Amino acid sequence: MVELDQRRLAADLATLAKARFSSEYSDFACGRWEFCMLRNQSGKQEEERVVVHDTPSLATPLGQSLPYLNELLERHFDADSIRYARIIRISDNACIIPHRDYLELDGKFVRVHLVLDTNERCSNTEENKIFHMRLGEIWFLDASVPHSAGCFSTTPRLHLVVDIDGACLPEKVVRNVEQPLAKNAMVDTRKEWTNEALGSVLGFSEIISAANYREIVAILAKVHFFYKVHCEDMYGWLKEICRRHGDPALIEKTEVLERFYLTDRAAGEVMTY
């Protein structure tokens, strides 16, 4: 937990409100998910793709213009271990499609979140778990397992997301906090999953088409935020919906979708569907 200086934070958030947020990786989002880079390998603002590298990150021009966030990074993280630092903003009933990170990389990072702005309608999921990260909390998330995040309000959620050298332990690079890093605390008020709910989901087989496929994917991606199911169950439902519908092109599209998000993707590969 970090005791945030709300006055100084507000000044940096006002600067961020005028900044350009990137739509890179928007193929992972259902709705409004965007980020801006504060530190990366080159220090250039236009470097937005994440790659494995073994040198300390450099501040981008935007990162240099945010004195309080820079102070948080320097005070609470080992700067030599930071490889990327980003502000990730999500809002307007948006979520991330359940996925695994680092599939396209030759290595992986340790990912740490510091919560800068949130509300009670924001959640993260990891496999079949759901949790809410509170203001000022620092969380380690294992981004190599299936996971998602959602904000089901019009008030944006902002996290400072730090990727650190994958060989480092979070407790060795996160410092000056009031308590140990939180990890996967359950706050589960979701409904029980029923055969009736499953039947309703599979009923999309009657109407699914190339024209509405993306919208149905977005609906399925959000189900696990409200029902007690595993986040990757959406792919099984989607495959069964397409099988029942009987369109070979949609069946193939779904197999590609599942492969990209959960099992294998090439460096620089972008998913369109």
DONU-541249 format. One record per atom (N, C-alpha, C, O): residue in one letter; x, y, z. Coordinates in steps of 0.001 Angstrom, whole numbers, plus 524288, in hexadecimal, padded with zeros to 5 digits. Atoms other than C-alpha are relative to their C-alpha. Layout:
N
AXYZ/...
% end
This chain:
273
M803547FB5380000/M800008000080000/M80374804DA80000/M807498052F802E4/V7FD427FB0080055/V804C180D9E7FC5B/V7FC388044D8019D/V7F7CD8047D7FFBA/E8032A7FB807FE87/E7FF7F819CF802DC/E800B5804377FBD6/E804AF806EB7FBBD/L7FF8F7FC6580465/L7FCC48222B7F6E0/L7FF008059E801B6/L7FB77806AB804CB/D800D67FA687FF37/D7FE0C830E97F75B/D7FC09801B77FBE0/D7FD6C802817F756/Q804337FF0B803C7/Q7F10A834267F102/Q800A2805357FD2C/Q7FF16805AF7F8A5/R7FF487FAF280298/R7F49A842427EE24/R803F77FF827FB98/R80301801507F73E/R7FBFA80099803FD/R8010583EC07E6DA/R7FE477FC217FBC2/R7FF697FCDC7F725/L801FF803B9803D9/L7FA93833167E065/L7FC2F802A57FC4E/L7FC56801B17F798/A803D97FD5180340/A7EF7E83BB97DB81/A802A5803507FBD0/A800B7803AB7F76C/A7FD347FCC7803D6/A7F950844AC7D4CF/A802057FC9F7FB86/A801A27FE237F6FA/D7FE0F8037680422/D7FF6B839497CD74/D7FB847FDA77FCDE/D7FBFB7FCF47F822/L8047C80225802D7/L7F226833937CA10/L7FDB9804127FC4A/L7FBBA802B67F821/A801CC7FBDD80385/A7EE5D840C27C452/A8036D800437FB25/A8017C801347F6DA/T7FC818003B80487/T7FA6083FF57BB99/T7FEB97FB527FC9C/T7FE9B7FBBE7F7D2/L80158804B2802F0/L7F6CB832227B7B6/L7FAE1800A47FD05/L7FA467FE7D7F8C3/A805167FF4080291/A7E8F38366F7B457/A8009E802B07FAB9/A7FD3F8022A7F756/K7FF0C7FD48804F1/K7EEC983EB37A965/K803A87FCF37FC6C/K804987FE807F7F8/A7FC21802FC802F3/A7F85B834567A4D8/A7FD687FC767FBFE/A7F8CB7FB2D7FC6E/R801E6803CA803D1/R7F6E682B7679920/R800D27FA858021F/R805357F8F880358/F7FFB6805757FE69/F7F3CC81DA679D40/F8001B7FC9A7FB1D/F7FD8F7FDCE7F737/S7FF398035B80483/S7F7A0812AF79419/S7FBBC7FBE47FF9F/S7F9BF7F9FF80392/S803A38044D800FB/S7EE57808EC78DE6/S802E57FB007FE8C/S800727F7257FD0B/E7FCF4804C8800D8/E7F9807FF2D78C0B/E7FDF17FBCE803AF/E7FCB17FCEF80830/Y80232804607FD0F/Y7F4E57F1DF790D1/Y7FA1480071800AF/Y7F7D67FDC880401/S805B37FF827FF90/S7E6BC7F62078ED7/S7FD327FB057FE64/S7F8967FA587FF94/D80269804FD80169/D7E4497E8A378919/D7FF327FC83804CB/D7FCAD7F86F8046F/F800F4802DD7FB26/F7E4A57E3DF7972D/F7FB478022D802FB/F7F9D7800128070F/A804087FD477FD04/A7D9867ECDC79B32/A7FA977FF637FDAC/A7F9E97FF0F7F8EC/C805827FF7580178/C7CACA7ECA679ADE/C7FE41805358023A/C7FCA680582806C0/G801357FACC7FE16/G7C8237FB2179BE5/G804E780346800B0/G808DF802577FE23/R7FBEC7FC027FF85/R7D0D18062B7A079/R804417FE51803D6/R803A37FEC080895/W7FB548015B7FD0B/W7DE018013D7A522/W804928027A7FD2E/W8053A801B07F87B/E7FBC77FD1680282/E7E9FA8099D7A297/E8045D80102803EE/E8039C8007E808A7/F7FB9A7FF1B7FC7D/F7F74580CF17A807/F8037C8044F7FDE1/F8032C805C47F94F/C7FBCF7FC82801AB/C80245816BC7A7AA/C805007FE42802BC/C804ED7FC998073F/M7FAFF801F97FE28/M810908136E7A971/M802E6804318030E/M803938089480137/L7FCEA7FC727FCC9/L81845819BD7B479/L805C47FE9E7FFEC/L8091D8020F80037/R7FA9A801C880067/R82498811877B398/R8002B7FB527FC50/R7FCB07F8017FC5A/N7FF548046680399/N829838083F7A928/N805C87FF547FEC5/N8091E801B980145/Q7FA8E8013B80124/Q835E2803217A2FD/Q80301804AA7FDD0/Q807958056C7FF16/S7FD4E7FBCF802CB/S8390180F1F79AB4/S7FF2B8056C80241/S8023F808FA8013D/G801727FAC77FE3C/G8328B81A6F7A1CF/G7FCE2803067FBFA/G7FB828078A7FCE7/K803127FD6D80416/K82B3481DA079539/K7FA377FEE8800D2/K7F8AA7FA77801D0/Q80599800997FF02/Q81CA8820027969D/Q7FD787FC317FC32/Q7F9CA7F96A7FD91/E8026F8033B80407/E819AF818DC78A05/E801387FA3080099/E7FEE47F7007FDDA/E7FEFB805897FF01/E81F7380C0C78F12/E7FBB17FDE28038A/E7FBAB7FED980840/E804A0801B57FD20/E812E18055579327/E7FF897FA1B80085/E7FCB67F83B803EE/R8000A805B67FF9B/R8150B7F6C7790CE/R803DC7FE318042C/R8082D80042804A3/V7FCBB802257FBD5/V81A8E7EF0079C19/V803767FBAD7FDCD/V801937F8187FB35/V7FC448040F80184/V826D57E6FC79970/V8036A7FED4804B9/V8040B8021780832/V7FC79801667FBBD/V82FF47DFBA7A27F/V80541802B97FF33/V807878026B7FAF9/H7FAC57FDA58002D/H83C567E76F7A588/H802377FFF580583/H7FF577FF3A8094C/D7FD7B800AB7FAEB/D846287E77F7B095/D802B3804E2801FD/D806688049180509/T7FDBD7FB157FE2D/T849407F5D87B2AB/T7FBD980328802E8/T7F736802B1801B7/P803CD7FCB97FD38/P842E47FF747BC1F/P7FD06803807FC38/P7FF36805657F861/S803447FCE38037F/S837B2806E57B5F3/S8015C805CC80068/S803AE8079580439/L7FF287FA6080037/L8385D815317B20E/L7FAC2802CB7FFE2/L7F6FF800D07FDA3/A804DE7FCFE7FFDC/A82DFD81F897B476/A7FED1802497FAA6/A8024A804577F809/T801D47FD80804CC/T8261C823F57A8B6/T7FF00805CA80110/T7FEFC8076380599/P8015D7FA857FF08/P822EA8326B7A6B3/P7FB378009680386/P7FB21803F6806F2/L804927FFAF7FC93/L815988300D7ACD4/L8017F7FE8680590/L7FFE88011B8094B/G7FE54801977FACA/G81BD3828D07B825/G802FD80441802D6/G8026F804E680792/Q7FCF97FBC87FDA0/Q824FD8342C7BA7B/Q7FC8E8047A801D2/Q7FE228078680531/S8037B7FBA17FEAD/S8196883D757BB74/S7FC7D7FED0804AB/S7F90C801EA805F4/L80362801B87FBB7/L8135A836117C6F6/L803457FF51804F2/L804C87FAF08063D/P7FC4B8004C7FBA1/P81B6D839477D304/P7FE4C7FC5D8045E/P8018E7F99B80694/Y801A78034C7FBA3/Y8130F832457DD0B/Y800377FA3E7FE8C/Y801E47F707801B5/L7FFCA805788019E/L811CE825AD7D53A/L805A07FE2A7FF8E/L806D07F9AC800CD/N7FA70801618000D/N8207C825E67D2F5/N802047FEFC8057C/N805197FB6780661/E7FE61800C37FA90/E8225C8274A7E17E/E7FE077FACE80218/E800DD7F815804DC/L8021D8050A7FE50/L8197581BA77E3FC/L8033A7FB7E7FDD2/L8045C7F7B980096/L7FCD2804178025F/L82157813767DA75/L805507FF8E802AD/L807267FB3D803BF/E7FAD58000B7FDA1/E82E428175F7E093/E7FFCB7FE4F805BC/E8035B7FBAD8079C/R800588012B7FA68/R829A3815FA7EEA2/R7FE557FA5D8010A/R800257F7ED804C4/H80269805097FEBB/H8221B809417EDA3/H801D27FB7A7FC94/H800247F70B7FD64/F7FE018041E80362/F829478019F7E311/F805E0800947FF5F/F807F1804EA7FF8F/D7FA787FFEC80162/D837547FDF57E052/D80071801A47FA4B/D7FF267FE9F7F6C8/A800087FDBF80545/A8398E8069F7D46C/A803227FCB57FC2C/A801CB7FC817F78F/D7FCC8803208038F/D844117FD997CED7/D7FD1E7FB2E7FE06/D7FE9A7F8F47FA08/S802F6804AE80187/S83A267F27A7CE13/S7FB5A8013F7FC7F/S7F9187FDB87FA23/I804897FE8480325/I82F817FA3D7C70F/I8015D7FF937FA34/I8055F801987F87A/R7FF508005B805A7/R82E387F6D77B8A4/R7FBED8034B7FD26/R7FD15805887F90E/Y8041C7FCAD80233/Y821497FDC67B5B5/Y7FCB48022680477/Y7FBFD7FF9180874/A803D77FDC27FC70/A8182B806E07BD09/A7FBEA802BD7FCB3/A7FD2C806027F968/R804467FDDA8031D/R80AEC80A657B787/R7FB838019F80387/R7FAD57FF84807CC/I8051A7FEF77FDB6/I7FE4B810CE7BB85/I7FC0A7FD297FCA0/I7FBCB7FE0F7F7E8/I80414802C4802DA/I7F32E807D17B79F/I7FABA801FA801E3/I7F98F801FB8068D/R805277FDBF7FED7/R7E59E80DBA7B6E6/R7FBCD7FC987FD8F/R7FC287FB217F8FE/I8045980327801F0/I7D920805F07B591/I7FAF88023B80232/I7FAB6803A4806C9/S804F07FDA47FE3C/S7CB1A80AD97B636/S7FB997FEA17FC4A/S7FC487FBB47F88A/D8048E8006580374/D7BD9080B4B7B035/D7FE587FA5B7FF00/D7FDA57F8C67FA84/N801D18056880086/N7B9757FD307B2EC/N8038A7FCCB7FC75/N801B17F9B37F945/A7FC2C802B88033C/A7C5E27F8067ACBB/A802A37FBAF80315/A802BA7FBBC807E4/C7FCE1804157FD89/C7CDC77EBE87AF6A/C8042E7FE2A7FC33/C804157FF657F78D/I7FC058028F80320/I7D9937E48F7AA97/I7FE2B7FA787FEDE/I7FC257F7D680259/I801468056180149/I7D7257D7DC7A361/I8038F7FC6980331/I8084A7FD448034E/P7FCA3803937FD12/P7DBEC7CCB57AC16/P804857FE0C7FCA9/P803C27FC347F849/H7FB518012080318/H7E9D07CA117A7C8/H8048F7FEC080392/H804327FF4880856/R7FB05800A97FD5F/R7F7A27C67E7ABA0/R803F4803977FD6C/R80427803F77F8A1/D7FBF87FC8980211/D802BD7D02B7AA1F/D805107FD0A7FEFB/D805D27F8A1800BD/Y7FA9F801B4800FB/Y8109F7CE1D7A534/Y800697FB747FC2A/Y804B97F9867FB47/L7FFB68047380397/L80D067C35779B79/L8037D801307FB54/L805FB7FDAB7F934/E7FD057FE81804A4/E813AF7CAEB79090/E805A58018080141/E808A0802DB7FDBB/L7FAD27FE4F7FE60/L81FFE7CDE079873/L803937FB5C8010F/L801C37F6FF801F3/D7FC258040D7FED5/D82C7B7C62D79A90/D801197FFA4805D9/D804A87FCDC8077F/G7FF80800157FA55/G82B227C8747A91A/G7FB348027A80248/G7F767803607FF7B/K8047B7FD627FDB9/K821E87CEB07B2AA/K801BD803C780440/K806308039F80610/F7FF127FC357FBEB/F820FB7D9A27BC88/F7FCF77FE72804E3/F7F9AF7FAEE804C9/V8034F800087FB5D/V81BCB7DAB47CA3F/V7FCD2805007FFC5/V7FF018093F7FF38/R8036E7FB70800A6/R810187E3CD7C9C8/R7FDC9801AA80545/R7FBB77FE818083F/V801CD7FDC87FB13/V80C967ECBF7D509/V7FC748049E7FED3/V7FDA8807DA7FB7A/H803C47FBC38009B/H800D97F5E67D60E/H800088036F804DA/H80026801798093D/L801047FC3E7FBD7/L7FFC1802367DE44/L7FB02802E67FE88/L7FAC4805677FA6F/V805277FDD88013A/V7F1AF806F27DEDC/V7FFE8805D980110/V800CD8078D80578/L8001A7FA4E7FF90/L7F064815947DC48/L7FA748022F8004D/L7F98680626802DB/D8057A7FE3D7FFF3/D7E1BC816F57DA0C/D7FC9A7FB4A7FEC7/D7FDAA7F8707FB0E/T803588048A800CE/T7D6FB80CE17DB11/T7FAA3801118024A/T7F9B88052A804A2/N805297FFBA7FD9D/N7C8F280A867DF0C/N7FE0C7FA7A800DF/N800717F6B67FF15/E801D5805277FE52/E7C0C57FF607E460/E7FE2E7FC927FB81/E7FD2D7F7F07FC4F/R801B18031E8047E/R7BCCE7FAF37D6B5/R804967FE4D7FC96/R803EB7FD0B7F7FF/C7FB4B801D2802B2/C7CAB27F76B7D2E1/C801C77FADD80266/C801E77FA4F8072D/S7FE32805177FE20/S7CFA57E9797D3DE/S804477FDEE7FC82/S804A97FF4C7F7EA/N7FC4D8032F802EF/N7DACE7E0E87CFB5/N7FEB07FA4E800D3/N7FC8C7F8D7804DF/T800D6805907FF74/T7D9F07D2707CD3F/T804FD7FD1E7FEA6/T8082A7FEEE7FB86/E7FB928036A80111/E7E3F87C7A27CD3C/E7FDEF7FA7080059/E7FC907F89780492/E802508052B80062/E7DF607BA407C8BE/E7FA5F8003480205/E7F721802D17FF9F/N805697FFF57FE1D/N7D30E7B7D77D0F4/N7FF44803A5804B3/N7FB4F803548076A/K800387FC6B7FB8D/K7D5DD7C27C7DB0E/K7FEAC805817FE2A/K7FFC8806FC7F9BA/I801167FA8280116/I7D1097D07E7DBA7/I8019A80331804C0/I800F88017380931/F7FE467FCC97FBAB/F7D6707DB967E3CD/F7FFEF805BA7FE62/F80007807077F9C1/H7FFFF7FA52800CA/H7D6367EA567E54A/H804EC8023D80279/H806198013480704/M7FB4E7FD777FE04/M7E2A87F22B7E6B8/M7FE9F80585801C3/M7FCAB808AC7FEB3/R801987FB087FDB0/R7E0B57FDC47EFB4/R80414804477FF2A/R8089F8033C7FDFE/L7FCAB7FB70800DD/L7E65B80B5D7EEA5/L804FF7FF9B80341/L804D37FE9B807F4/G7FAFE7FFFD7FD51/G7F4C980BC87F200/G802647FAA8800CB/G806DA7FA468028A/E7FDDA8053D7FF52/E7F6767FD087F23B/E803D37FEB07FB9F/E8032F8005C7F729/I7FC5880215803D0/I801E57F6A07EB6B/I7FF137FA267FFA3/I7FF2F7F7598038B/W8014280580800E9/W7FECA7E97B7E54F/W803DA7FD8C7FC2C/W805407FFEB7F83A/F7FD4C8034A803BD/F807037DF0E7DEEC/F7FBF07FC8F7FD69/F7F8DE7FA0180015/L803858035F802F9/L7FF617D8267D41B/L803367FC877FC6B/L806C17FE5B7F9BA/D7FD5C803A48037D/D803F87CC0E7CD07/D7FD5C800407FAB0/D7F9847FD887F9B6/A802807FF0E8050C/A800F17D08B7BF3B/A800B17FB827FC33/A7FEA07FBB07F7DD/S7FF5A8047F80370/S805317C3787B98F/S7FB937FC1480082/S7FB4F7F85E7FD76/V8049D803607FF85/V7F8A47BCE97BE5C/V7FB4F802EE7FDC2/V7FB75807BA7FD75/P8048A7FD4C80237/P7EB397BFCD7B850/P7FDCA803FF803DB/P7FCFD802D980875/H801D47FBCE7FC98/H7E6387CCB77BD92/H7FD17804127FCCF/H7FD29804017F801/S802DA7FBC580288/S7DDE97D88B7BA9F/S7FF7680479803E0/S800E9803F98086F/A8011B7FB787FCB5/A7DA2B7E5ED7BFF1/A7FB5C802D27FDA2/A7FAB8802F07F8DE/G804947FD3C801F6/G7CDB77EDC77BEF4/G7FEA4804B38034E/G7FFA0804CD80803/C8020C7FB607FD4D/C7C80C7FAF97C274/C7FA7D800D67FDF9/C7F9B9802387F96E/F8056F7FFCC801AC/F7B94A7FB2C7C21D/F7FD50804EC80202/F7F8FB804CE80419/S8021B7FAD67FED1/S7B7428098E7C493/S8021A803C67FBEF/S80584802647F8D7/T7FE0D7FC00803A2/T7B94C8160C7BCE1/T80493802FF80250/T806E9806437FFAA/T7FB7E7FD907FD85/T7C3B181A687C69F/T804C47FC9C7FF0A/T804C67F80E80094/P7FB888034880170/P7D0EF815C47C1C1/P802EA7FDD5804B2/P803058002C808E5/R7FC528024F7FC4E/R7D9DD80CCF7C953/R80574800DB7FDE2/R806817FF9B7F95B/L7FA9D7FF1F801A2/L7E838810A87C8C5/L803BD7FD1480390/L803847FD9880857/H7FBE6802B47FD24/H7F382807F17CCD1/H805468018D7FDC5/H805DD802497F90E/L7FA927FFB88019E/L8020680A407CC6B/L801EC7FA5A7FFC1/L802467F7B9803C3/V7FE938057C800D5/V806997FD477C6AA/V805C77FFC57FEAF/V80795802387FAF6/V7FA548004080076/V814E67F9D27C7FE/V801927FA6D7FEA5/V800347F6BF8016C/D7FDB5805038016C/D81BA07EEA47C0F3/D805AC80000801C5/D808BD803588002D/I7FAB5800497FE06/I827F97EA9A7C7FC/I802A37FB137FDEF/I800117F7717FC1E/D7FCE080460801EA/D832DA7E1457C453/D7FDC67FAD98020F/D7FCE87FA3E806BF/G80289804E07FE8D/G82D2E7D38F7C446/G803187FCAA803C6/G800E97F91B80629/A7FCCD802FD7FC55/A838857CE497CC53/A7FF8A8020B8058D/A801A07FFAC8092E/C800577FD827FAE3/C835037D7317D7B2/C7FB1A7FE42802ED/C7F7107FD2880090/L80485801027FCB5/L82C067D4397E307/L7FD728052C80165/L8002E808E3802C3/P8029A7FAFE7FEEB/P821A37DEC27E532/P8017D8024C8054D/P8023880706805CE/E7FEC97FDFC7FACD/E824CA7DFAA7F3AE/E8057F802448005B/E806C48050380418/K7FABD7FDD18000F/K832D87E2F47F00C/K8004C8053E7FD37/K803F2808417FE15/V7FFC17FB298030E/V82F917EE227E6DF/V7FBD4803F18018D/V7FC1D8087E80006/V803EF7FC677FDF5/V8239A7F3FB7ED79/V8017C801498059C/V8027D7FDC7808BE/R7FDFE7FE737FADE/R8273C7FBCF7F976/R7FCF6804A680222/R7F9DB807197FF67/N802727FB857FD55/N822C2806118033D/N7FA137FFC07FFB4/N7F784803A07FE76/V805AB800A37FFC5/V815018009A80450/V7FE737FEAB8058C/V801A77FCCB8089C/E801CA8008F7FAA5/E80CC17FFAD81083/E7FEB87FA658017D/E7FE5A7F9268061E/Q8012E805757FEE6/Q809997F13280F33/Q801A97FCCF7FB49/Q8029F7FF0A7F722/P7FE688033380479/P80D397E59F80684/P7FC63800AC7FB5D/P7F7E68024B7FBF1/L803217FFA8804BA/L8087A7E55E7F887/L7FB327FC9380080/L7FB897F81F80248/A804C68031F80013/A7FA667E0E77F760/A800477FC2F7FB7B/A802B07FD4B7F778/K7FFFB803DA80430/K7F83A7D4BD7EF54/K7FAFB7FCD88001C/K7FA1D7F9A080394/N804908033780109/N7EB5B7CF5F7EA84/N7FC307FF938048E/N7FA177FB5D8058C/A803F58000F7FBF0/A7E2AC7D3267F5E3/A7FAA27FF747FD77/A7F9618023F7F9C2/M8050B8010E80263/M7D5277CDFB7F2F5/M7FBE3803D2801FA/M7FB4280486806B1/V804907FCD37FEC7/V7C9C17D7627F2A0/V7FBDD7FE3A7FC21/V7FAE5800D57F835/D80330802A6803FA/D7BFFD7CE817EBE7/D7FA3F800338016B/D7F85C7FD31804A9/T805B07FF9D7FF44/T7B1D27D2AD7EB93/T7FD137FE5F7FB16/T7F8847FFBA7FA63/R8026180186804F0/R7AF267CC9E7DE55/R7FBAF7FBF2800D0/R7FB7D7F940804CA/K80436803D27FFDD/K7A32F7C4667DB65/K802277FA8A7FED5/K8062A7F9EE7FC41/E7FEA8805618014A/E7A3E87B5A57DAE6/E7FEB47FEF17FA45/E7FAE0800F77F82F/W800E48018A8056C/W7A4F17AFE07CD45/W7FC157FB857FFDF/W7FC8A7F7CB802E1/T80427803E680043/T799117A7D87C96F/T7FF7A7FDE57FA7A/T801768002D7F6BD/N80120802248052D/N794B879F3A7BE4D/N7FCB0803C97FCD4/N7FD328041C7F80F/E803497FC2E802BB/E78ABE7A9AC7BB15/E80357804657FDB5/E802728061E7F94F/A7FC877FBE5801F8/A7956D7B3F67B9DC/A803267FE007FB5D/A803D3800C57F77D/L7FD188024D80458/L79D677AADC7B146/L7FC917FF957FB2F/L7FE50800B47F6D8/G803928005E8046E/G7917F7A8737A8C5/G7FF178053C7FD64/G7FEA88058B7F89C/S800B77FAC58023A/S78F957B7077A710/S804BA801907FCB1/S80428803C97F877/V7FB427FEBA802E9/V79DBE7B8A87A2D7/V800337FCFA7FADE/V8014B7FF387F6C1/L7FFB480335804B9/L79D327AD677993C/L7FBA7801597FC25/L7FBEE7FFEE7F78E/G804297FE418037F/G790B27B337793BE/G801D1803D07FBDC/G7FF14804B47F802/F7FDDB7FC8D80412/F7994C7BCC378C49/F800DD7FD097FAE0/F8017F7FF6F7F6C2/S7FF438030D804C8/S79AEC7B18E782A3/S7FBB9801077FC04/S7FC818002B7F75A/E8045C7FEE780389/E78DCA7B58277CE6/E800DB804EA7FCCF/E7FEAE805767F88E/I7FF9D7FAE280293/I792307C31E77925/I80583801887FE6F/I806348056B7FBAF/I7FAA27FE558010D/I7A10C7C35F77833/I8010A8003D7FA22/I7FF0C7FD107F71F/S7FE897FF5080582/S7A6B67C82076B47/S80514802FD7FFD5/S806EF804DB803DB/A7FB447FCE48009A/A7B2C87CEB3765F1/A7FF0C805AA80187/A8029C8085A80351/A801457FA8B7FEEC/A7ABB37DBA4767D5/A7FFC780137805D1/A800EE8059C80766/N800727FEE97FA72/N7A98E7DA1977672/N803D67FCDB80358/N803817FCE980824/Y7FC4D8035C7FD32/Y7B4B07D0E377A13/Y802FA8030D80431/Y8037380144808A1/R7FCE87FCEE7FC3E/R7BCBD7DB8F7809E/R7FCB78019A804B5/R7FEA4801828091D/E803627FE7F7FBB3/E7B12D7E020788C7/E7FEEB7FB6B803A5/E7FEB97FC1080868/I800EE8049C7FCC3/I7AE767D25078D68/I804E77FE9980318/I804887FD12807A4/V7FB1E800CF7FD22/V7BCD37D099790F4/V80045803AE804B6/V801C18020C808FC/A7FFCB7FC2A7FBC1/A7BBE27DD0779923/A7FC4D7FE8380471/A7FDAA7FF1880904/I803AF801AB7FBF6/I7AFE17D7F87A052/I802367FB5D80309/I8021A7FB53807D8/L7FDE9804A97FD68/L7B62A7CAD07A329/L804B98015780368/L8057D7FEFF80788/A7FB5C7FE767FD06/A7C2B17D1777A7D0/A7FEA28026F8053F/A801DC8027F808D0/K801987FD607FB25/K7BAF47D8887B268/K7FD127FC70803C4/K7FC5B7FDD480850/V8034B8035A7FCBA/V7B3067CD0E7B7A1/V802AF7FE9F8051F/V800347FEA98093D/H7FD65801E67FB43/H7BD5D7C88E7C146/H800A9804358042D/H80201802F28089E/F7FFF57FBE87FC0A/F7BD2A7D5CC7C81C/F7FB1E7FFD68036D/F7FB0280222807A6/F80501800027FD45/F7AF4C7D2EF7CC72/F7FE267FA92801A9/F7FA847FA10804C5/Y80157805627FE9B/Y7AEA37C40E7CD66/Y804FD7FD1180178/Y809387FE537FF8F/K7FB86802EF7FDFC/K7B7977BA537D43E/K801BD7FBDC7FC16/K800827F73D7FC96/V7FDCF8036F803FA/V7BE677B48D7C878/V805AB8019E7FF0B/V8074F805E68007F/H7FA907FEEF80177/H7CC687B3CA7C39C/H80007803DF7FB81/H7FCB48039A7F80A/C800047FBF180408/C7D02B7BF567BB1E/C800AB7FDC67FA87/C7FEBD800197F6C9/E7FF2D8020D8053D/E7D4587B6997AFCC/E7FB827FC8B7FE20/E7FBAE7FA807F9C6/D8048A80315801B0/D7C7407AF627AF87/D7FD5C8025E7FB36/D7FAB67FFA27F845/M8028E7FD6F80473/M7C2C97B96B7A586/M8017E7FD7B7FAD2/M7FE5F7FD727F72A/Y7FE5280251804F1/Y7CAB67B27679B0C/Y7FD347FAD27FEFB/Y7FBE77F9987FA84/G80309804C78009E/G7C3FA7A58379D7F/G7FA6B801267FE62/G7F83B7FE837FB02/W805557FE7C80183/W7B6C37AC2879CD1/W7FFDC801C07FA54/W7FC638003E7F75D/L7FFF67FDDE8054D/L7BA7B7B33F7905F/L800A57FBA97FBF7/L7FE197FBBA7F7E3/K7FF5080467803A2/K7BF347A6BF789D7/K7FAF57FCD67FF7C/K7F9907FB2D7FB31/E804DE802FE8003B/E7B29479FC278D6F/E7FBC08030D7FD2D/E7F8AF800C37FA44/I803C77FCAD802C9/I7AA527AB3E788A1/I800DB7FF8F7FA1F/I7FD237FEDB7F727/C7FECE8003E80595/C7B1447AAF977B83/C7FF187FA847FDD1/C7FD5A7F9EB7F960/R800FE80564801C4/R7B08D79C1D77AAD/R7FA2F7FF227FF24/R7F89A7FCE37FB31/R805A4800A980083/R7A1E679C6077D06/R7FDE0803157FB60/R7FA3F801647F8B5/H801CC7FCCE8046B/H7A04C7A7297731B/H8017B7FD827FAD0/H7FE9B7FDF07F6FC/G7FE7C802FE8049A/G7A7C379F1376932/G802CC802FF7FBC0/G802D8801517F73F/D7FD237FCE9803DA/D7AFC97A9A076276/D805D27FECE80081/D8083B8005F8045D/P7FA6E801677FF9B/P7BD837A44B75F94/P80394804B9800A5/P80787804678035F/A7FCAD7FB5A7FFA5/A7C3177B20275E1D/A8001B8021E80597/A8042E803DD80774/L800327FE267FA99/L7BE877B5D376BC2/L802CA7FC39803A9/L805437FDE380770/I7FD31803E17FCE0/I7C3C17A93177178/I805D9800E97FF90/I808A1800E58037C/E7FA707FEFD800CB/E7D1077ABE976B71/E801AC8051780294/E805DE80559804EA/K7FEC87FAEE7FDA3/K7D0B57BA1976FFE/K800B07FF66805E4/K80433801BC80834/T7FFC3800C37FA5C/T7CE457B59777DEC/T804E37FD0080196/T807397FE2F8059F/E7FB2B802DA7FEDF/E7D98A7ABF677D9C/E804B4803987FFC7/E8083F8032E80301/V7FBBD7FC318006E/V7E28E7B6EB77920/V7FFEC803B6804AE/V8040380503806D8/L8009D7FC737FB93/L7DD327BFDC783C3/L802367FD8B804F6/L8053480007807CA/E7FE30802A67FB48/E7DFC17B5EE78E7B/E805EE7FF417FFDE/E8089280004803D0/R7FA5F800A78007D/R7ED5F7B30F7895F/R802E18051080136/R806B38050A80422/F7FD6A7FAF47FF63/F7F1097C17C788FA/F80003801C4805AD/F8040980387807A2/Y800717FDE47FAB6/Y7EC367C4EC79699/Y802027FC5A8043E/Y8038B7FE298086D/L7FECD8039E7FBBD/L7EF707B88E79E1C/L804CC7FC927FF30/L807347FAF480306/T7FBF6803F78009C/T7F9C27AFFC797D5/T804C0801B17FCD5/T8091F8003D7FE34/D7FB7D7FED08034A/D802547B5DD78D36/D7FEDA804A57FC7E/D7FAC8804C77F9EF/R8005D7FBBA803CB/R8044F7C292785BF/R80571801D37FEA3/R809068018E801D5/A7FAF57FE4B801EE/A80F607C7F277DB5/A8012180595801AE/A7FD8380896802AE/A7FE717FAA97FEB9/A816F67D441780FA/A7FDA0803C47FC01/A7FE32802F87F74B/G802637FC2880367/G80F907DFEC77B6D/G7FAD27FE647FDB3/G7F869801767FAE5/E804F4801DB8023C/E803A07D7BE777FA/E7FB70803118026C/E7FB57804148071F/V804A67FD297FE5E/V7F6B47DF11778BE/V7FB367FCBC7FEA2/V7FAED7FA687FA70/M804C28030E800F5/M7E9667D89B77A02/M7FBB0803897FDF1/M7FA638077C8005B/T8049E7FD6480222/T7DE4C7DD567716C/T7FBB47FBF57FF77/T7FCAC7F7957FDB9/Y8044E803C78004C/Y7D1027D6F177210/Y7FACD802DD7FFC5/Y7F6B1800627FF82/
% end
